[in-house]
Amino acid sequence: MELKRRLGVMIVCGVPAIVGSGLLWALSKTWFVVYGYLFLLAAALLVFLVAPQRITSLVQLLNPVSGKIKGLSSKLRESFGTQSVQ
């Protein structure tokens, strides 16, 4: 992943960090919960920045179509065994 995209991802992750931290502080009034949330968010960001292929391979593992990219309508047709109407 190129540097510009990595910086963009870090900036986008800043929004949930700020908003989520404020929300957790308002609900719990303990710094332990806020720091725990920030630690989990930072760990997820590091995994995504260092090895994005691991996250992609996990998504493909959970994909019932086994790596094929198909539209929602074709997935539903396959699931219910119906033919497309033309």
N, C-alpha and C positions, 0 to 999 in steps of 0.2 A: 504494500500500500504506500502510495506516495505521501510526502510530507504535508502537502496542502490538505489532503483528505484526513490525515491523522489529526491535524490541528482543528479541522471542522468538526470531527467527532468529539474532540475534547471540549470544544465550545458548546456543542449541543448537549453534552452530558453535564455542563455547568448549570443548566436550567433546572433539571430534577434535583441537583445537589442543593441549590439555593432554596427552591420552593419546598422540597421534601424535608430539608433540615428545619425550616421554619415551621412547617406543619407538625413535624414530630416534636419539636420543642414546645409548641403550643399545647399539644395533647399530653405530653409526658412530664415536662418541666425537669427532665434529667439530661445531663450532657452525655451520659453513658449510651443512651439510646441514639442520640444524634451522631455521636462518633462511630457507633456500630453501623449505622446506616451509611455514613460516609465511607467507612472502610469497605463495606460490601460493594458500594457503587464504584469505588476506586479499583477494587480487585476485578470487577467485571470489565471496567474500562481497560485495565492493563492486559487482561486476557484477550480482549478484542483487538487492541493495538498491536500486541506482540504476535499473536497467532490467530488471525481472523479465519484461517482455513479450519481450525478446530471447531469454531462455532458453526461454520457452514456445513462441515461434515456431520455435526450433531443434528442439524436441521434435516439433512438428507436422510439420516438414520431414522428419524421420526416420521419422515414423509411416507405415506402409504403407497405412493406411486413408484417408489424406489428410484429416485433420481431423475425421472422424466418430468419435464415442466409442461403442465397442461392447464387449461383454463378450468374455472370452477364448474362450468356447465358440463364439460366432458367428464370431469371427476364424478359429478352427480349422476350422469347417464351411466357410467360404468358401475357405480354403486347400486343403482336401482335396476340395471339391466334393461334400460329402455333405448330405443333408437331415436335419432334426431329426426324431426319433422322438417321437410324441405318443400 
